[in-house]
């Protein structure tokens, strides 16, 4: 089930300094258009935790 518009309006990338909004890439993934980091949705729970800096996309990497 897609996320509600109201929820998407308040979700933001926790990594980027400007905290840009996230967009729904698919039913199970949110993505930040600024840093291209992807956040999975598992069993209805959005995983916004950032565990390791090595997971960060390379500079200039397209998504």
PDB file of N, CA, C and O in Angstrom:
ATOM      1  N   UNK A   1       0.841  -1.170   0.000  1.00  0.00           N
ATOM      2  CA  UNK A   1       0.000   0.000   0.000  1.00  0.00           C
ATOM      3  C   UNK A   1       0.894   1.245   0.000  1.00  0.00           C
ATOM      4  O   UNK A   1       1.812   1.341   0.815  1.00  0.00           O
ATOM      5  N   UNK A   2       0.640   2.189  -0.896  1.00  0.00           N
ATOM      6  CA  UNK A   2       1.444   3.421  -0.929  1.00  0.00           C
ATOM      7  C   UNK A   2       1.283   4.226   0.358  1.00  0.00           C
ATOM      8  O   UNK A   2       0.257   4.152   1.034  1.00  0.00           O
ATOM      9  N   UNK A   3       2.318   4.991   0.678  1.00  0.00           N
ATOM     10  CA  UNK A   3       2.274   5.848   1.865  1.00  0.00           C
ATOM     11  C   UNK A   3       1.353   7.035   1.612  1.00  0.00           C
ATOM     12  O   UNK A   3       1.182   7.470   0.473  1.00  0.00           O
ATOM     13  N   UNK A   4       0.770   7.546   2.671  1.00  0.00           N
ATOM     14  CA  UNK A   4      -0.125   8.692   2.532  1.00  0.00           C
ATOM     15  C   UNK A   4       0.671   9.946   2.173  1.00  0.00           C
ATOM     16  O   UNK A   4       1.847  10.074   2.512  1.00  0.00           O
ATOM     17  N   UNK A   5       0.008  10.855   1.489  1.00  0.00           N
ATOM     18  CA  UNK A   5       0.627  12.120   1.104  1.00  0.00           C
ATOM     19  C   UNK A   5       1.072  12.889   2.348  1.00  0.00           C
ATOM     20  O   UNK A   5       2.129  13.521   2.344  1.00  0.00           O
ATOM     21  N   UNK A   6       0.273  12.835   3.404  1.00  0.00           N
ATOM     22  CA  UNK A   6       0.592  13.545   4.639  1.00  0.00           C
ATOM     23  C   UNK A   6       1.880  13.018   5.270  1.00  0.00           C
ATOM     24  O   UNK A   6       2.694  13.798   5.764  1.00  0.00           O
ATOM     25  N   UNK A   7       2.066  11.702   5.254  1.00  0.00           N
ATOM     26  CA  UNK A   7       3.279  11.119   5.819  1.00  0.00           C
ATOM     27  C   UNK A   7       4.495  11.489   4.978  1.00  0.00           C
ATOM     28  O   UNK A   7       5.538  11.845   5.527  1.00  0.00           O
ATOM     29  N   UNK A   8       4.377  11.410   3.660  1.00  0.00           N
ATOM     30  CA  UNK A   8       5.497  11.763   2.791  1.00  0.00           C
ATOM     31  C   UNK A   8       5.903  13.227   2.952  1.00  0.00           C
ATOM     32  O   UNK A   8       7.070  13.570   2.760  1.00  0.00           O
ATOM     33  N   UNK A   9       4.955  14.088   3.303  1.00  0.00           N
ATOM     34  CA  UNK A   9       5.267  15.508   3.489  1.00  0.00           C
ATOM     35  C   UNK A   9       6.143  15.756   4.716  1.00  0.00           C
ATOM     36  O   UNK A   9       6.862  16.753   4.763  1.00  0.00           O
ATOM     37  N   UNK A  10       6.095  14.867   5.709  1.00  0.00           N
ATOM     38  CA  UNK A  10       6.890  15.094   6.923  1.00  0.00           C
ATOM     39  C   UNK A  10       8.159  14.250   6.988  1.00  0.00           C
ATOM     40  O   UNK A  10       9.038  14.532   7.803  1.00  0.00           O
ATOM     41  N   UNK A  11       8.273  13.224   6.151  1.00  0.00           N
ATOM     42  CA  UNK A  11       9.487  12.403   6.142  1.00  0.00           C
ATOM     43  C   UNK A  11      10.611  13.156   5.443  1.00  0.00           C
ATOM     44  O   UNK A  11      10.393  13.776   4.402  1.00  0.00           O
ATOM     45  N   UNK A  12      11.810  13.105   6.011  1.00  0.00           N
ATOM     46  CA  UNK A  12      12.955  13.793   5.432  1.00  0.00           C
ATOM     47  C   UNK A  12      14.199  12.936   5.599  1.00  0.00           C
ATOM     48  O   UNK A  12      14.275  12.096   6.496  1.00  0.00           O
ATOM     49  N   UNK A  13      15.167  13.157   4.729  1.00  0.00           N
ATOM     50  CA  UNK A  13      16.423  12.420   4.791  1.00  0.00           C
ATOM     51  C   UNK A  13      17.170  12.803   6.070  1.00  0.00           C
ATOM     52  O   UNK A  13      17.445  13.982   6.289  1.00  0.00           O
ATOM     53  N   UNK A  14      17.500  11.830   6.911  1.00  0.00           N
ATOM     54  CA  UNK A  14      18.207  12.135   8.155  1.00  0.00           C
ATOM     55  C   UNK A  14      19.698  12.403   7.957  1.00  0.00           C
ATOM     56  O   UNK A  14      20.369  12.849   8.888  1.00  0.00           O
ATOM     57  N   UNK A  15      20.221  12.141   6.769  1.00  0.00           N
ATOM     58  CA  UNK A  15      21.649  12.285   6.512  1.00  0.00           C
ATOM     59  C   UNK A  15      21.996  13.667   5.964  1.00  0.00           C
ATOM     60  O   UNK A  15      22.991  14.266   6.372  1.00  0.00           O
ATOM     61  N   UNK A  16      21.188  14.168   5.049  1.00  0.00           N
ATOM     62  CA  UNK A  16      21.473  15.453   4.407  1.00  0.00           C
ATOM     63  C   UNK A  16      21.237  16.610   5.371  1.00  0.00           C
ATOM     64  O   UNK A  16      20.270  16.602   6.133  1.00  0.00           O
ATOM     65  N   UNK A  17      22.115  17.597   5.337  1.00  0.00           N
ATOM     66  CA  UNK A  17      22.006  18.754   6.227  1.00  0.00           C
ATOM     67  C   UNK A  17      20.703  19.524   6.033  1.00  0.00           C
ATOM     68  O   UNK A  17      20.143  20.050   6.994  1.00  0.00           O
ATOM     69  N   UNK A  18      20.219  19.592   4.793  1.00  0.00           N
ATOM     70  CA  UNK A  18      18.997  20.346   4.497  1.00  0.00           C
ATOM     71  C   UNK A  18      17.739  19.540   4.794  1.00  0.00           C
ATOM     72  O   UNK A  18      16.635  20.082   4.741  1.00  0.00           O
ATOM     73  N   UNK A  19      17.888  18.253   5.105  1.00  0.00           N
ATOM     74  CA  UNK A  19      16.765  17.346   5.359  1.00  0.00           C
ATOM     75  C   UNK A  19      15.710  17.411   4.254  1.00  0.00           C
ATOM     76  O   UNK A  19      14.550  17.726   4.518  1.00  0.00           O
ATOM     77  N   UNK A  20      16.117  17.112   3.007  1.00  0.00           N
ATOM     78  CA  UNK A  20      15.149  17.147   1.908  1.00  0.00           C
ATOM     79  C   UNK A  20      14.096  16.058   2.076  1.00  0.00           C
ATOM     80  O   UNK A  20      14.337  15.044   2.732  1.00  0.00           O
ATOM     81  N   UNK A  21      12.929  16.275   1.480  1.00  0.00           N
ATOM     82  CA  UNK A  21      11.885  15.261   1.583  1.00  0.00           C
ATOM     83  C   UNK A  21      12.281  13.987   0.854  1.00  0.00           C
ATOM     84  O   UNK A  21      13.090  14.008  -0.074  1.00  0.00           O
ATOM     85  N   UNK A  22      11.701  12.889   1.286  1.00  0.00           N
ATOM     86  CA  UNK A  22      11.910  11.609   0.621  1.00  0.00           C
ATOM     87  C   UNK A  22      10.760  11.375  -0.340  1.00  0.00           C
ATOM     88  O   UNK A  22       9.644  11.846  -0.120  1.00  0.00           O
ATOM     89  N   UNK A  23      11.040  10.646  -1.402  1.00  0.00           N
ATOM     90  CA  UNK A  23       9.966  10.283  -2.324  1.00  0.00           C
ATOM     91  C   UNK A  23       9.865   8.771  -2.378  1.00  0.00           C
ATOM     92  O   UNK A  23      10.832   8.053  -2.125  1.00  0.00           O
ATOM     93  N   UNK A  24       8.690   8.311  -2.710  1.00  0.00           N
ATOM     94  CA  UNK A  24       8.434   6.882  -2.778  1.00  0.00           C
ATOM     95  C   UNK A  24       8.892   6.381  -4.143  1.00  0.00           C
ATOM     96  O   UNK A  24       8.280   6.688  -5.166  1.00  0.00           O
ATOM     97  N   UNK A  25       9.976   5.605  -4.146  1.00  0.00           N
ATOM     98  CA  UNK A  25      10.512   5.059  -5.392  1.00  0.00           C
ATOM     99  C   UNK A  25       9.698   3.847  -5.827  1.00  0.00           C
ATOM    100  O   UNK A  25       9.421   3.655  -7.011  1.00  0.00           O
ATOM    101  N   UNK A  26       9.327   3.043  -4.854  1.00  0.00           N
ATOM    102  CA  UNK A  26       8.479   1.877  -5.091  1.00  0.00           C
ATOM    103  C   UNK A  26       7.702   1.637  -3.805  1.00  0.00           C
ATOM    104  O   UNK A  26       7.837   2.394  -2.844  1.00  0.00           O
ATOM    105  N   UNK A  27       6.903   0.604  -3.786  1.00  0.00           N
ATOM    106  CA  UNK A  27       6.093   0.325  -2.604  1.00  0.00           C
ATOM    107  C   UNK A  27       6.953   0.017  -1.382  1.00  0.00           C
ATOM    108  O   UNK A  27       6.498   0.182  -0.250  1.00  0.00           O
ATOM    109  N   UNK A  28       8.196  -0.432  -1.600  1.00  0.00           N
ATOM    110  CA  UNK A  28       9.045  -0.851  -0.485  1.00  0.00           C
ATOM    111  C   UNK A  28      10.307  -0.019  -0.305  1.00  0.00           C
ATOM    112  O   UNK A  28      11.191  -0.407   0.458  1.00  0.00           O
ATOM    113  N   UNK A  29      10.411   1.120  -0.993  1.00  0.00           N
ATOM    114  CA  UNK A  29      11.639   1.921  -0.916  1.00  0.00           C
ATOM    115  C   UNK A  29      11.317   3.415  -1.004  1.00  0.00           C
ATOM    116  O   UNK A  29      10.547   3.858  -1.857  1.00  0.00           O
ATOM    117  N   UNK A  30      11.939   4.181  -0.083  1.00  0.00           N
ATOM    118  CA  UNK A  30      11.931   5.638  -0.170  1.00  0.00           C
ATOM    119  C   UNK A  30      13.333   6.063  -0.578  1.00  0.00           C
ATOM    120  O   UNK A  30      14.306   5.390  -0.238  1.00  0.00           O
ATOM    121  N   UNK A  31      13.448   7.166  -1.300  1.00  0.00           N
ATOM    122  CA  UNK A  31      14.756   7.618  -1.765  1.00  0.00           C
ATOM    123  C   UNK A  31      14.883   9.128  -1.569  1.00  0.00           C
ATOM    124  O   UNK A  31      13.912   9.875  -1.679  1.00  0.00           O
ATOM    125  N   UNK A  32      16.110   9.548  -1.275  1.00  0.00           N
ATOM    126  CA  UNK A  32      16.441  10.969  -1.188  1.00  0.00           C
ATOM    127  C   UNK A  32      17.027  11.380  -2.532  1.00  0.00           C
ATOM    128  O   UNK A  32      18.013  10.793  -2.979  1.00  0.00           O
ATOM    129  N   UNK A  33      16.440  12.373  -3.179  1.00  0.00           N
ATOM    130  CA  UNK A  33      16.944  12.812  -4.481  1.00  0.00           C
ATOM    131  C   UNK A  33      18.249  13.588  -4.371  1.00  0.00           C
ATOM    132  O   UNK A  33      18.936  13.783  -5.373  1.00  0.00           O
ATOM    133  N   UNK A  34      18.596  14.029  -3.176  1.00  0.00           N
ATOM    134  CA  UNK A  34      19.830  14.794  -3.002  1.00  0.00           C
ATOM    135  C   UNK A  34      21.049  13.878  -2.859  1.00  0.00           C
ATOM    136  O   UNK A  34      22.029  14.045  -3.585  1.00  0.00           O
ATOM    137  N   UNK A  35      21.004  12.924  -1.943  1.00  0.00           N
ATOM    138  CA  UNK A  35      22.167  12.051  -1.713  1.00  0.00           C
ATOM    139  C   UNK A  35      21.988  10.666  -2.336  1.00  0.00           C
ATOM    140  O   UNK A  35      22.919   9.861  -2.340  1.00  0.00           O
ATOM    141  N   UNK A  36      20.802  10.391  -2.858  1.00  0.00           N
ATOM    142  CA  UNK A  36      20.474   9.123  -3.521  1.00  0.00           C
ATOM    143  C   UNK A  36      20.460   7.932  -2.567  1.00  0.00           C
ATOM    144  O   UNK A  36      20.493   6.781  -3.002  1.00  0.00           O
ATOM    145  N   UNK A  37      20.411   8.212  -1.275  1.00  0.00           N
ATOM    146  CA  UNK A  37      20.322   7.133  -0.296  1.00  0.00           C
ATOM    147  C   UNK A  37      18.917   6.553  -0.344  1.00  0.00           C
ATOM    148  O   UNK A  37      17.931   7.277  -0.484  1.00  0.00           O
ATOM    149  N   UNK A  38      18.847   5.238  -0.227  1.00  0.00           N
ATOM    150  CA  UNK A  38      17.566   4.534  -0.274  1.00  0.00           C
ATOM    151  C   UNK A  38      17.239   3.988   1.107  1.00  0.00           C
ATOM    152  O   UNK A  38      18.108   3.473   1.810  1.00  0.00           O
ATOM    153  N   UNK A  39      15.972   4.109   1.481  1.00  0.00           N
ATOM    154  CA  UNK A  39      15.491   3.649   2.777  1.00  0.00           C
ATOM    155  C   UNK A  39      14.403   2.603   2.556  1.00  0.00           C
ATOM    156  O   UNK A  39      13.349   2.916   2.003  1.00  0.00           O
ATOM    157  N   UNK A  40      14.647   1.371   2.981  1.00  0.00           N
ATOM    158  CA  UNK A  40      13.660   0.304   2.764  1.00  0.00           C
ATOM    159  C   UNK A  40      12.463   0.429   3.700  1.00  0.00           C
ATOM    160  O   UNK A  40      12.547   1.006   4.784  1.00  0.00           O
ATOM    161  N   UNK A  41      11.364  -0.122   3.248  1.00  0.00           N
ATOM    162  CA  UNK A  41      10.165  -0.249   4.075  1.00  0.00           C
ATOM    163  C   UNK A  41       9.937  -1.744   4.228  1.00  0.00           C
ATOM    164  O   UNK A  41       9.633  -2.436   3.257  1.00  0.00           O
ATOM    165  N   UNK A  42      10.086  -2.239   5.453  1.00  0.00           N
ATOM    166  CA  UNK A  42       9.943  -3.673   5.713  1.00  0.00           C
ATOM    167  C   UNK A  42       8.815  -3.897   6.699  1.00  0.00           C
ATOM    168  O   UNK A  42       8.813  -3.343   7.798  1.00  0.00           O
ATOM    169  N   UNK A  43       7.868  -4.702   6.301  1.00  0.00           N
ATOM    170  CA  UNK A  43       6.708  -5.019   7.140  1.00  0.00           C
ATOM    171  C   UNK A  43       6.023  -3.748   7.630  1.00  0.00           C
ATOM    172  O   UNK A  43       5.577  -3.671   8.775  1.00  0.00           O
ATOM    173  N   UNK A  44       5.944  -2.747   6.743  1.00  0.00           N
ATOM    174  CA  UNK A  44       5.263  -1.503   7.067  1.00  0.00           C
ATOM    175  C   UNK A  44       6.070  -0.525   7.892  1.00  0.00           C
ATOM    176  O   UNK A  44       5.546   0.515   8.292  1.00  0.00           O
ATOM    177  N   UNK A  45       7.342  -0.830   8.163  1.00  0.00           N
ATOM    178  CA  UNK A  45       8.199   0.037   8.977  1.00  0.00           C
ATOM    179  C   UNK A  45       9.274   0.661   8.089  1.00  0.00           C
ATOM    180  O   UNK A  45      10.018  -0.044   7.407  1.00  0.00           O
ATOM    181  N   UNK A  46       9.346   1.996   8.108  1.00  0.00           N
ATOM    182  CA  UNK A  46      10.352   2.711   7.323  1.00  0.00           C
ATOM    183  C   UNK A  46      11.651   2.714   8.111  1.00  0.00           C
ATOM    184  O   UNK A  46      11.688   3.166   9.256  1.00  0.00           O
ATOM    185  N   UNK A  47      12.716   2.209   7.499  1.00  0.00           N
ATOM    186  CA  UNK A  47      14.013   2.111   8.174  1.00  0.00           C
ATOM    187  C   UNK A  47      14.876   3.314   7.794  1.00  0.00           C
ATOM    188  O   UNK A  47      15.511   3.327   6.740  1.00  0.00           O
ATOM    189  N   UNK A  48      14.890   4.320   8.667  1.00  0.00           N
ATOM    190  CA  UNK A  48      15.665   5.533   8.433  1.00  0.00           C
ATOM    191  C   UNK A  48      16.989   5.533   9.183  1.00  0.00           C
ATOM    192  O   UNK A  48      17.678   6.553   9.217  1.00  0.00           O
ATOM    193  N   UNK A  49      17.351   4.423   9.773  1.00  0.00           N
ATOM    194  CA  UNK A  49      18.611   4.331  10.505  1.00  0.00           C
ATOM    195  C   UNK A  49      19.784   4.278   9.538  1.00  0.00           C
ATOM    196  O   UNK A  49      19.727   3.605   8.509  1.00  0.00           O
ATOM    197  N   UNK A  50      20.841   4.991   9.880  1.00  0.00           N
ATOM    198  CA  UNK A  50      22.063   4.979   9.090  1.00  0.00           C
ATOM    199  C   UNK A  50      23.116   4.324   9.962  1.00  0.00           C
ATOM    200  O   UNK A  50      23.573   4.913  10.941  1.00  0.00           O
ATOM    201  N   UNK A  51      23.501   3.104   9.608  1.00  0.00           N
ATOM    202  CA  UNK A  51      24.404   2.334  10.451  1.00  0.00           C
ATOM    203  C   UNK A  51      25.870   2.530  10.118  1.00  0.00           C
ATOM    204  O   UNK A  51      26.719   2.516  11.010  1.00  0.00           O
ATOM    205  N   UNK A  52      26.178   2.712   8.831  1.00  0.00           N
ATOM    206  CA  UNK A  52      27.568   2.697   8.413  1.00  0.00           C
ATOM    207  C   UNK A  52      27.762   3.706   7.293  1.00  0.00           C
ATOM    208  O   UNK A  52      27.006   3.709   6.322  1.00  0.00           O
ATOM    209  N   UNK A  53      28.771   4.564   7.420  1.00  0.00           N
ATOM    210  CA  UNK A  53      29.048   5.549   6.383  1.00  0.00           C
ATOM    211  C   UNK A  53      29.457   4.898   5.068  1.00  0.00           C
ATOM    212  O   UNK A  53      29.350   5.531   4.018  1.00  0.00           O
ATOM    213  N   UNK A  54      29.924   3.646   5.095  1.00  0.00           N
ATOM    214  CA  UNK A  54      30.304   2.970   3.854  1.00  0.00           C
ATOM    215  C   UNK A  54      29.087   2.678   2.989  1.00  0.00           C
ATOM    216  O   UNK A  54      29.235   2.369   1.806  1.00  0.00           O
ATOM    217  N   UNK A  55      27.881   2.769   3.559  1.00  0.00           N
ATOM    218  CA  UNK A  55      26.663   2.568   2.786  1.00  0.00           C
ATOM    219  C   UNK A  55      26.320   3.790   1.949  1.00  0.00           C
ATOM    220  O   UNK A  55      25.478   3.716   1.054  1.00  0.00           O
ATOM    221  N   UNK A  56      26.971   4.920   2.238  1.00  0.00           N
ATOM    222  CA  UNK A  56      26.672   6.158   1.541  1.00  0.00           C
ATOM    223  C   UNK A  56      27.109   6.044   0.088  1.00  0.00           C
ATOM    224  O   UNK A  56      28.213   5.571  -0.183  1.00  0.00           O
ATOM    225  N   UNK A  57      26.261   6.470  -0.861  1.00  0.00           N
ATOM    226  CA  UNK A  57      26.637   6.417  -2.273  1.00  0.00           C
ATOM    227  C   UNK A  57      27.855   7.293  -2.544  1.00  0.00           C
ATOM    228  O   UNK A  57      28.083   8.286  -1.854  1.00  0.00           O
ATOM    229  N   UNK A  58      28.623   6.920  -3.541  1.00  0.00           N
ATOM    230  CA  UNK A  58      29.804   7.685  -3.916  1.00  0.00           C
ATOM    231  C   UNK A  58      29.392   9.043  -4.457  1.00  0.00           C
ATOM    232  O   UNK A  58      28.302   9.190  -5.010  1.00  0.00           O
ATOM    233  N   UNK A  59      30.263  10.041  -4.300  1.00  0.00           N
ATOM    234  CA  UNK A  59      29.987  11.371  -4.832  1.00  0.00           C
ATOM    235  C   UNK A  59      29.740  11.275  -6.329  1.00  0.00           C
ATOM    236  O   UNK A  59      30.498  10.619  -7.044  1.00  0.00           O
ATOM    237  N   UNK A  60      28.691  11.919  -6.805  1.00  0.00           N
ATOM    238  CA  UNK A  60      28.387  11.932  -8.226  1.00  0.00           C
ATOM    239  C   UNK A  60      27.709  10.682  -8.728  1.00  0.00           C
ATOM    240  O   UNK A  60      27.436  10.578  -9.924  1.00  0.00           O
ATOM    241  N   UNK A  61      27.428   9.734  -7.865  1.00  0.00           N
ATOM    242  CA  UNK A  61      26.772   8.502  -8.297  1.00  0.00           C
ATOM    243  C   UNK A  61      25.319   8.784  -8.602  1.00  0.00           C
ATOM    244  O   UNK A  61      24.627   9.439  -7.822  1.00  0.00           O
ATOM    245  N   UNK A  62      24.861   8.296  -9.723  1.00  0.00           N
ATOM    246  CA  UNK A  62      23.455   8.447 -10.095  1.00  0.00           C
ATOM    247  C   UNK A  62      22.656   7.325  -9.520  1.00  0.00           C
ATOM    248  O   UNK A  62      23.194   6.277  -9.165  1.00  0.00           O
ATOM    249  N   UNK A  63      21.333   7.549  -9.424  1.00  0.00           N
ATOM    250  CA  UNK A  63      20.605   6.567  -8.714  1.00  0.00           C
ATOM    251  C   UNK A  63      19.612   5.800  -9.394  1.00  0.00           C
ATOM    252  O   UNK A  63      18.971   4.942  -8.787  1.00  0.00           O
TER     253      UNK A  63
END
